[in-house]
Amino acid sequence: MSLCVVAHPDAMEYGTSAAVARWTDRGIEVGYLLLTRGEAGMPNPPEETAHLCVAEQRAACAVVGVGHLTVQEHPDGVLVYGLNLRRDICRRSAASSPTSYSAPNSRSGRPTASTRPTTGRLGSRRSTRSGTRAIGKFPEPIDDEDLEPHSACWYIVPALDHAATHGVDVTGEPLRRGVAPLEAHAA
């Protein structure tokens, strides 16, 4: 399984969903972990927006073949790098034992995307260090669920301008399927 961690609904559809479509076409199981419900993304009441955004994300997942969607309820727009987010990511990772882990590039230069660098920083720490007992084991929530720390074999991050070590051919059908989920986020 490949676990993709992003800050909010629609984040996977901007750049990575075509690769996800290629992976699912090849029989790779993919799960998304959204750290927020997207409630800060519209002028509607937060609960209404969250319900709509999560429903749109479920539809987007279906288009690219993502079978597992986990949505956490951290506050949208104000994610803070820290223990609570690390704990929740580690808990989901330990429960699903992914072989690869994907998160946004923590050096995203977009000023409006303050949650993306936070998610990327958490992702890189999660994948490289959480399998160790000293950092990855959280005494209360994870132990209460009998979950052991887990480290994925691969950490996948969209490349910006530096040399990539891996590429995914997304031409043809995967590209079409990777762009189509944007339509699910109509609101």
TINU-565150 format. One record per residue: residue in one letter; z, y, x of N, C-alpha, C in turn. Coordinates in Angstrom, 1 decimal, decimal comma. Layout:
residues N
ATOM rest nZ nY nX caZ caY caX cZ cY cX
ATOM A Z Y X Z Y X Z Y X
...
This chain:
residues 187
ATOM rest nZ nY nX caZ caY caX cZ cY cX
ATOM M 0,0 -1,2 0,8 0,0 0,0 0,0 0,0 1,2 0,9
ATOM S -0,7 2,2 0,4 -0,7 3,6 1,1 0,1 4,5 0,1
ATOM L 1,1 5,2 0,7 1,9 6,1 -0,1 1,5 7,5 0,3
ATOM C 1,0 8,3 -0,7 0,6 9,7 -0,4 1,7 10,6 -1,0
ATOM V 2,2 11,5 -0,2 3,3 12,4 -0,6 2,8 13,8 -0,6
ATOM V 2,9 14,4 -1,8 2,5 15,8 -1,9 3,5 16,6 -2,7
ATOM A 3,4 17,9 -2,7 4,4 18,8 -3,3 4,3 18,8 -4,8
ATOM H 3,1 18,8 -5,4 3,0 19,0 -6,8 1,7 18,4 -7,4
ATOM P 1,6 18,3 -8,7 0,4 17,8 -9,3 -0,8 18,6 -8,9
ATOM D -1,9 18,0 -8,7 -3,2 18,5 -8,2 -3,4 18,6 -6,7
ATOM A -2,3 18,5 -6,0 -2,4 18,7 -4,5 -3,3 17,6 -3,9
ATOM M -3,3 16,4 -4,3 -4,2 15,3 -3,8 -5,6 15,6 -4,0
ATOM E -5,9 16,3 -5,1 -7,3 16,5 -5,5 -8,0 17,5 -4,7
ATOM Y -7,3 18,3 -3,9 -7,9 19,3 -3,0 -8,0 18,8 -1,6
ATOM G -8,9 17,8 -1,4 -9,2 17,4 0,0 -9,0 15,9 0,3
ATOM T -8,1 15,2 -0,4 -7,8 13,9 0,0 -8,2 12,8 -1,0
ATOM S -8,5 13,2 -2,2 -8,7 12,2 -3,3 -10,0 11,4 -3,1
ATOM A -11,0 12,0 -2,4 -12,2 11,2 -2,1 -11,9 10,1 -1,1
ATOM A -11,0 10,3 -0,1 -10,6 9,2 0,7 -9,9 8,2 0,0
ATOM V -9,0 8,6 -1,0 -8,3 7,7 -1,8 -9,2 6,8 -2,6
ATOM A -10,3 7,5 -3,2 -11,3 6,7 -4,0 -11,9 5,6 -3,1
ATOM R -12,2 6,0 -1,9 -12,8 5,0 -0,9 -11,8 3,8 -0,7
ATOM W -10,6 4,2 -0,4 -9,6 3,1 -0,2 -9,4 2,2 -1,4
ATOM T -9,3 2,8 -2,6 -9,1 1,9 -3,8 -10,4 1,1 -4,0
ATOM D -11,6 1,6 -3,7 -12,8 0,8 -3,8 -12,7 -0,4 -2,9
ATOM R -12,0 -0,3 -1,8 -11,9 -1,4 -0,9 -10,7 -2,3 -1,2
ATOM G -10,1 -2,0 -2,3 -8,9 -2,9 -2,7 -7,6 -2,5 -2,1
ATOM I -7,5 -1,3 -1,5 -6,2 -0,9 -1,0 -5,4 -0,3 -2,2
ATOM E -4,2 -0,7 -2,3 -3,3 -0,2 -3,3 -2,8 1,2 -2,8
ATOM V -2,8 2,2 -3,7 -2,4 3,5 -3,4 -1,4 4,0 -4,4
ATOM G -0,4 4,7 -3,9 0,6 5,3 -4,8 0,8 6,8 -4,4
ATOM Y 1,1 7,6 -5,4 1,3 9,0 -5,1 2,8 9,3 -5,4
ATOM L 3,4 10,1 -4,6 4,7 10,6 -4,8 4,7 12,1 -4,8
ATOM L 4,9 12,6 -6,0 4,9 14,1 -6,2 6,4 14,5 -6,1
ATOM L 6,6 15,5 -5,3 8,0 16,0 -5,2 8,5 16,9 -6,3
ATOM T 7,5 17,5 -7,0 7,8 18,4 -8,1 6,9 18,0 -9,3
ATOM R 7,2 18,6 -10,4 6,4 18,4 -11,6 5,4 19,5 -11,9
ATOM G 5,3 20,5 -10,9 4,3 21,6 -11,1 4,7 22,6 -12,1
ATOM E 6,0 22,7 -12,4 6,4 23,6 -13,5 6,2 25,1 -13,2
ATOM A 6,0 25,5 -11,9 5,9 26,9 -11,6 4,5 27,3 -11,5
ATOM G 3,5 26,4 -11,9 2,1 26,7 -11,7 1,4 27,5 -12,8
ATOM M 2,1 27,8 -13,9 1,5 28,5 -15,0 2,5 29,4 -15,7
ATOM P 2,0 30,3 -16,5 3,0 31,2 -17,2 3,7 30,6 -18,4
ATOM N 3,3 29,4 -18,8 4,0 28,7 -19,9 5,4 28,4 -19,6
ATOM P 6,2 28,1 -20,6 7,6 27,6 -20,3 7,6 26,5 -19,3
ATOM P 8,6 26,4 -18,4 8,6 25,4 -17,3 8,5 24,0 -17,8
ATOM E 9,2 23,6 -18,9 9,1 22,2 -19,4 7,8 21,9 -19,9
ATOM E 7,2 22,8 -20,6 5,8 22,6 -21,2 4,8 22,4 -20,1
ATOM T 4,9 23,3 -19,1 4,0 23,2 -17,9 4,2 21,9 -17,2
ATOM A 5,4 21,5 -16,9 5,7 20,2 -16,2 5,1 19,1 -17,0
ATOM H 5,3 19,0 -18,3 4,7 17,9 -19,1 3,2 17,9 -19,0
ATOM L 2,6 19,0 -19,1 1,1 19,1 -19,0 0,6 18,7 -17,6
ATOM C 1,2 19,2 -16,6 0,8 18,9 -15,2 0,9 17,5 -14,9
ATOM V 2,0 16,8 -15,3 2,2 15,4 -15,0 1,2 14,6 -15,8
ATOM A 0,9 15,0 -17,1 -0,1 14,2 -17,9 -1,5 14,4 -17,2
ATOM E -1,8 15,6 -16,7 -3,1 15,8 -16,0 -3,2 14,9 -14,8
ATOM Q -2,0 14,8 -14,0 -2,0 14,0 -12,8 -2,2 12,6 -13,1
ATOM R -1,6 12,1 -14,2 -1,9 10,7 -14,5 -3,3 10,4 -14,8
ATOM A -4,0 11,3 -15,5 -5,4 11,2 -15,7 -6,2 11,2 -14,4
ATOM A -5,8 12,1 -13,5 -6,5 12,2 -12,2 -6,3 10,9 -11,4
ATOM C -5,2 10,4 -11,5 -4,9 9,1 -10,8 -5,8 8,0 -11,3
ATOM A -6,0 7,9 -12,5 -6,8 6,9 -13,1 -8,3 7,0 -12,6
ATOM V -8,8 8,2 -12,4 -10,2 8,4 -11,9 -10,4 7,8 -10,5
ATOM V -9,4 7,9 -9,7 -9,6 7,4 -8,3 -8,9 6,1 -8,1
ATOM G -8,3 5,5 -9,1 -7,8 4,1 -9,0 -6,3 4,1 -8,4
ATOM V -5,6 5,1 -8,5 -4,2 5,1 -8,1 -3,4 4,5 -9,2
ATOM G -2,7 3,4 -8,8 -1,9 2,6 -9,8 -0,5 3,0 -9,9
ATOM H 0,1 3,7 -8,9 1,5 4,1 -8,9 1,7 5,6 -8,7
ATOM L 2,3 6,2 -9,7 2,6 7,6 -9,7 4,1 7,8 -9,9
ATOM T 4,8 8,4 -8,9 6,2 8,7 -9,0 6,3 10,2 -8,9
ATOM V 7,0 10,8 -9,9 7,1 12,2 -9,9 8,6 12,6 -9,9
ATOM Q 9,0 13,3 -8,9 10,4 13,7 -8,7 10,6 15,1 -9,4
ATOM E 11,8 15,5 -9,5 12,1 16,8 -10,2 12,7 17,8 -9,3
ATOM H 12,2 17,9 -8,0 12,7 19,0 -7,2 12,0 20,3 -7,8
ATOM P 12,6 21,4 -7,6 12,1 22,7 -8,2 10,8 23,1 -7,6
ATOM D 9,8 23,3 -8,4 8,4 23,7 -7,9 8,5 25,1 -7,3
ATOM G 7,8 25,3 -6,3 7,6 26,6 -5,6 8,7 26,9 -4,7
ATOM V 9,8 26,2 -4,6 10,9 26,5 -3,7 11,4 25,2 -3,0
ATOM L 10,5 24,3 -2,7 10,9 23,2 -1,9 11,6 23,6 -0,6
ATOM V 12,7 23,0 -0,2 13,4 23,4 1,0 13,4 22,1 1,9
ATOM Y 13,0 22,3 3,1 13,0 21,2 4,1 14,5 20,9 4,3
ATOM G 14,8 19,6 4,0 16,2 19,2 4,2 16,5 17,8 3,8
ATOM L 17,8 17,5 3,8 18,3 16,1 3,6 17,9 15,6 2,2
ATOM N 18,0 16,4 1,2 17,7 15,9 -0,2 16,3 15,4 -0,3
ATOM L 15,4 16,2 0,2 14,0 15,8 0,1 13,7 14,6 1,0
ATOM R 14,3 14,6 2,2 14,1 13,4 3,1 14,6 12,2 2,4
ATOM R 15,8 12,3 1,8 16,4 11,1 1,2 15,5 10,6 0,1
ATOM D 14,9 11,4 -0,8 14,1 11,0 -1,9 12,8 10,4 -1,4
ATOM I 12,2 10,9 -0,3 11,0 10,3 0,2 11,3 9,0 0,8
ATOM C 12,4 8,9 1,6 12,8 7,6 2,2 13,1 6,6 1,1
ATOM R 13,7 7,0 0,0 14,1 6,0 -1,0 12,8 5,4 -1,6
ATOM R 11,8 6,3 -1,9 10,5 5,8 -2,5 9,8 4,9 -1,5
ATOM S 9,8 5,3 -0,2 9,1 4,6 0,8 9,8 3,2 1,0
ATOM A 11,1 3,2 1,0 11,8 1,9 1,2 11,5 1,0 0,0
ATOM A 11,4 1,5 -1,2 11,1 0,7 -2,4 9,7 0,2 -2,4
ATOM S 8,7 0,9 -1,8 7,3 0,4 -1,9 6,8 -0,2 -0,6
ATOM S 7,5 0,0 0,5 7,1 -0,5 1,8 5,7 -0,3 2,2
ATOM P 5,2 1,0 2,2 3,8 1,2 2,5 3,4 0,9 3,9
ATOM T 2,1 0,5 4,1 1,6 0,3 5,5 1,1 1,6 6,0
ATOM S 0,7 2,5 5,2 0,3 3,8 5,6 1,0 4,9 4,7
ATOM Y 1,1 6,1 5,3 1,8 7,1 4,7 0,9 8,4 4,9
ATOM S 0,7 9,1 3,9 -0,1 10,3 4,0 0,6 11,5 3,4
ATOM A 0,5 12,7 4,1 1,1 13,9 3,7 0,2 15,1 4,1
ATOM P 0,4 16,2 3,5 -0,4 17,4 3,9 -0,2 17,8 5,4
ATOM N -1,2 18,4 5,9 -1,1 18,9 7,3 0,0 20,0 7,3
ATOM S 1,0 19,9 8,1 2,1 20,8 8,1 1,7 22,2 8,7
ATOM R 0,5 22,3 9,3 0,1 23,5 9,8 -0,9 24,2 8,9
ATOM S -0,9 23,9 7,6 -1,7 24,5 6,7 -1,5 26,1 6,7
ATOM G -2,6 26,8 6,9 -2,5 28,2 7,1 -2,5 29,0 5,8
ATOM R -2,6 28,3 4,7 -2,7 29,0 3,4 -1,4 29,7 3,0
ATOM P -1,3 31,0 2,9 0,0 31,6 2,6 0,5 31,3 1,2
ATOM T -0,4 30,9 0,3 0,1 30,6 -1,0 0,6 29,1 -1,1
ATOM A 0,5 28,4 -0,1 0,8 27,0 -0,1 2,1 26,7 0,7
ATOM S 3,2 27,5 0,4 4,4 27,3 1,2 5,0 25,9 1,0
ATOM T 4,7 25,3 -0,1 5,3 23,9 -0,2 4,6 22,9 0,6
ATOM R 3,3 23,1 0,9 2,6 22,1 1,7 3,1 22,0 3,1
ATOM P 3,4 23,0 3,8 4,0 22,8 5,1 5,3 22,1 5,1
ATOM T 6,1 22,4 4,1 7,4 21,7 3,9 7,2 20,3 3,7
ATOM T 6,3 19,9 2,8 6,0 18,5 2,5 5,4 17,8 3,8
ATOM G 4,6 18,5 4,5 4,0 17,9 5,7 5,0 17,7 6,8
ATOM R 6,0 18,6 6,9 7,1 18,4 7,9 7,9 17,3 7,5
ATOM L 8,2 17,2 6,2 9,0 16,0 5,8 8,3 14,7 6,0
ATOM G 7,0 14,7 5,7 6,2 13,5 5,9 6,1 13,1 7,3
ATOM S 5,9 14,0 8,3 5,9 13,5 9,6 7,2 13,0 10,1
ATOM R 8,3 13,6 9,7 9,6 13,0 10,1 9,9 11,7 9,3
ATOM R 9,5 11,6 8,1 9,6 10,4 7,3 8,9 9,2 8,0
ATOM S 7,7 9,4 8,4 6,9 8,3 8,9 7,3 7,9 10,3
ATOM T 7,7 8,9 11,1 8,0 8,6 12,5 9,4 8,2 12,8
ATOM R 10,3 8,6 11,9 11,7 8,4 12,3 12,6 7,7 11,3
ATOM S 12,1 7,5 10,1 13,0 7,0 9,0 13,3 5,5 9,1
ATOM G 12,6 4,8 9,9 12,9 3,4 10,1 14,1 3,2 11,0
ATOM T 14,5 4,2 11,6 15,7 4,0 12,5 17,0 4,2 11,6
ATOM R 17,9 3,4 11,9 19,2 3,5 11,2 19,8 4,9 11,3
ATOM A 19,8 5,5 12,4 20,5 6,8 12,6 19,9 7,9 11,7
ATOM I 18,6 7,9 11,5 18,0 9,0 10,7 17,6 8,5 9,3
ATOM G 17,1 7,3 9,2 16,5 6,8 8,0 17,5 6,3 7,0
ATOM K 18,6 5,9 7,4 19,6 5,3 6,4 20,5 6,3 5,9
ATOM F 20,5 6,4 4,6 21,3 7,4 3,9 22,4 6,6 3,2
ATOM P 23,6 6,9 3,4 24,7 6,0 3,0 24,8 5,8 1,5
ATOM E 24,5 6,8 0,7 24,8 6,7 -0,7 23,6 6,2 -1,5
ATOM P 22,5 6,9 -1,8 21,5 6,5 -2,7 20,8 5,2 -2,3
ATOM I 20,4 5,2 -1,0 19,6 4,1 -0,6 20,4 2,8 -0,5
ATOM D 21,6 2,9 0,1 22,4 1,7 0,2 22,9 1,2 -1,2
ATOM D 23,1 2,1 -2,2 23,4 1,6 -3,5 22,3 0,8 -4,1
ATOM E 21,1 1,0 -3,7 20,0 0,3 -4,2 19,6 -0,9 -3,3
ATOM D 20,4 -1,2 -2,3 20,1 -2,3 -1,4 18,7 -2,1 -0,7
ATOM L 18,3 -0,9 -0,4 17,0 -0,6 0,2 17,2 -0,4 1,7
ATOM E 16,4 -1,0 2,5 16,4 -0,8 3,9 15,4 0,2 4,4
ATOM P 15,7 0,9 5,5 14,8 1,9 6,0 13,4 1,2 6,3
ATOM H 12,4 2,0 6,1 11,0 1,4 6,3 10,2 2,4 7,0
ATOM S 9,4 2,0 8,0 8,5 2,8 8,7 7,1 2,3 8,5
ATOM A 6,2 3,1 8,1 4,8 2,7 7,9 4,1 2,6 9,2
ATOM C 3,1 1,8 9,3 2,3 1,6 10,5 1,4 2,8 10,9
ATOM W 1,0 3,5 9,8 0,0 4,6 10,0 0,6 5,8 9,3
ATOM Y 0,4 7,0 9,9 0,7 8,3 9,3 -0,7 9,0 9,2
ATOM I -1,1 9,3 8,0 -2,4 9,9 7,8 -2,3 11,3 7,4
ATOM V -2,9 12,2 8,1 -2,9 13,6 7,7 -4,3 14,2 7,8
ATOM P -4,7 15,0 6,8 -6,0 15,6 6,9 -6,1 16,5 8,1
ATOM A -7,1 16,3 8,9 -7,3 17,1 10,1 -7,8 18,5 9,8
ATOM L -7,4 19,4 10,6 -7,9 20,8 10,4 -9,0 21,0 11,5
ATOM D -8,7 21,5 12,6 -9,7 21,7 13,6 -9,5 20,9 14,9
ATOM H -8,5 20,0 14,9 -8,3 19,3 16,1 -8,9 17,9 16,0
ATOM A -9,0 17,2 17,1 -9,7 15,9 17,1 -9,0 14,9 16,2
ATOM A -9,8 14,3 15,3 -9,3 13,2 14,5 -9,4 11,9 15,2
ATOM T -8,5 11,0 14,8 -8,5 9,7 15,4 -9,0 8,6 14,4
ATOM H -9,3 9,1 13,2 -9,7 8,2 12,2 -10,5 9,0 11,2
ATOM G -11,5 8,4 10,6 -12,3 9,1 9,6 -12,6 8,1 8,4
ATOM V -12,8 8,7 7,3 -13,2 7,9 6,1 -14,5 8,5 5,6
ATOM D -15,5 7,6 5,5 -16,8 8,0 4,9 -16,6 8,2 3,4
ATOM V -16,7 9,4 2,9 -16,6 9,6 1,5 -17,9 10,0 0,8
ATOM T -19,0 9,8 1,4 -20,3 10,1 0,8 -20,5 9,2 -0,4
ATOM G -21,4 9,7 -1,3 -21,8 8,9 -2,4 -20,7 8,8 -3,5
ATOM E -20,5 7,6 -4,0 -19,6 7,4 -5,1 -18,1 7,9 -4,8
ATOM P -17,6 7,6 -3,6 -16,2 8,1 -3,4 -16,1 9,6 -3,5
ATOM L -17,1 10,3 -3,1 -17,1 11,8 -3,2 -17,1 12,2 -4,6
ATOM R -18,0 11,6 -5,4 -18,1 11,9 -6,8 -16,7 11,6 -7,5
ATOM R -16,2 10,5 -7,2 -14,9 10,1 -7,8 -13,7 11,0 -7,2
ATOM G -13,9 11,5 -6,0 -12,9 12,3 -5,5 -12,9 13,7 -6,0
ATOM V -14,0 14,2 -6,5 -14,1 15,5 -7,1 -13,8 15,5 -8,6
ATOM A -14,2 14,4 -9,2 -14,0 14,3 -10,7 -12,5 14,5 -11,1
ATOM P -11,5 14,1 -10,4 -10,1 14,3 -10,9 -9,8 15,8 -11,0
ATOM L -10,5 16,6 -10,4 -10,2 18,1 -10,6 -10,4 18,5 -12,0
ATOM E -11,3 17,8 -12,7 -11,5 18,1 -14,2 -10,3 17,7 -15,0
ATOM A -9,5 16,7 -14,5 -8,3 16,3 -15,2 -7,3 17,5 -15,2
ATOM H -7,4 18,4 -14,3 -6,4 19,5 -14,2 -7,0 20,7 -14,8
ATOM A -7,5 20,6 -16,1 -8,2 21,6 -16,8 -7,3 22,8 -17,1
ATOM A -6,0 22,6 -17,3 -5,2 23,7 -17,7 -4,9 24,6 -16,5
